[in-house]
Amino acid sequence: MFKIFKNKSFATQIMVTVSAILLIPILVMVYDIFFAGAKDEMLLKTKEERLGTMVKATVRELNSFLQYQAGSTDPQVSAKTLEGLANTFKMAAKPLSEANPGVRLGLYVPATKDLYVYGFLHQYRPQTPEEKKAREQRILNEASSGITAVTATKEPLSRITGSLGDQTFEYLMPVMHKNQLVAIAWADEQVHPVFAQSRQFSLITRYLTLFGLIFGLGAALYVIHNLASEVQVIKNGLLSMEEDIDKRLPAMPGEIGEVVQAINNLADSLKEKKRLQEELMRSERLAALGRLVTGVAHELRNPLGIVKATVQVMEGEFKSLQELKEYTRVICEQVDRGNKVIQELLDFGRPSKPIVSPTDINGLLDSVLTFTSPMLRQNKIQLTKDFSANLPAAAIEGDKIKQVFVNLILNAIQAMPGGGKLTIQTATAPGFIHVSFTDTGQGIAARHLPHIFDPFYSTKEEGAGLGLSICHQIVRMHGGKIWVAQTSPAGTTFTVSLPQANLQEGCDID
C-alpha cells in the first residue's frame, strides 16, 4: 500500500496526506454536533414533557368545563361561558403554579383578548395594579409569536424564546370547542442562564470550528493545487529545455520563483559551457586542420609555380601561334585562382598574432567603403551608414580587421543578387565596440547556422568555405566575437564585437 502511495504524483500525495490529517478533527466535530448536541436536546425534552403534562392537565379541565356547557346550540361561546372558563383555569393552574415554583401558566382568550397568568418565572414582590397590567402586557408580547403560531396551526408548540441572558422554555396548546379555537393555554419556565449561554456558545463554537476546518482544508487544497501546477510548469519547462537549451521557465512568485530563477541561471551556465566547449572543439579542429592545409598548400604551390612559369615560357616561344594564346590565358587564370585558394589556406592554417594598436573603427570602415562602394553601386545596393559619434578607439590590427569587414560586405553583396539595402552600424558596449552589417537578402536557413563558421562549409556553389572561418579566427584572436545577431527571410545581421583600446594593456590612448 505504501509503495502504491509512493508511486503517486506529488500533488496526490500531498492532497491525500492533508485530507487524512484534517479528516479526524472534522469527524470529531461532526460527532460533537450531532451527538453531544443531542444531550442538550434530551434536557430540553425533559422540560417539554414536564411543562406539557401541566398544560395538558389544565386543558383537560377546560375541556371538561366546555363539554359540561355543550347544551347550547350556538357555536359561539357566550361571555358567561368564557367567564366560567377563566375560573376553571384559575382552579386548575393556581395549585400547579404554587406547587412548581418558577413555572408560569397562562391562558389567552382570542375572542375577548383577555390574558390570565398564574405563577412567576423570577422571584417577585407584591405589585401595584399598574405593574400587574404592565406585566400582563409584557407577557402577552413575549408569547405573541407562539400564540400566533398555535392559532394558525391548531397544534401544540414547544420552543425556547427570549434573549440570550434571559431565555424561557414554553409549551403552548390550543383549547378547542366544536372545532373552534376558544383559548390558548401555555406553561413556561426560565432556562438557567448558564445552560442557555453554554448551549448557544457551544453551538456557535462547533459550527465556527467546523467552518474553520473546512476553510482550512479548502485553502490547503488550493495551495497544493497551485504548488502542483507550478511544479508541472517546471516539469514541462525542463522537458522543453531538453529539446531547446534557449528556452526558459516563466517567472513565478515566492520560493518557487527562486527555484525557477536558479534553474534558468543553470540553463544559462550550461548554454555558456556548451558554447565554450564548441568553441574549444572548433579551435582544436581548426588547429589540426590548419596544420594539414598548410602542408597541402605548400605542396600545391610549388607545382602551380612550375606550371605558371612553363606557360609564361610557352607564351614567349610560341607567341606567333595565335590559337595558343587562348589556351595559355585559361591556364594562367586557373593557376591564379589556385594560388588565391592556396593563399587563403595559408592565411587560415598559420594565422599570425595580431599587432594591435588604437584604431578608429568609423575611419577604418570609411576606408573599406572607399573601394567597396563601386561594387555596391554596381549591384544596385543602397548603403546606409549609422556610425556612433564619439566612438572609443578599438585595440585591433587594422589590416586584419579590414579583411573581416571586406569579407562581410562581399557576403552581403552575394546575398542580394537582385539589389537591396546594406546598413552598417557602430555602437558601444561595456568594454567593447559593436559593428553590425544588416542586409535585406533571403536570410540563412536554420540548418546552416551552426556551421557557417566551420572551415570549408559553404552554401555557395563556387565558395571555398573559408571566408567566414578566417573572419571568425581573426576576430577571436583579437579577443572579440562574431555572430549572426538576426536572420530571417527579410535579411541577416552579422555583428562583430571588438575590444576597446582603453581596456587593453599597453593600448591606452593619451
Order of alpha helices (4+ residues) and beta strands (2+ residues): alpha-alpha-alpha-alpha-beta-beta-alpha-beta-beta-beta-alpha-alpha-alpha-beta-alpha-beta-beta-alpha-beta-beta-alpha-beta-beta
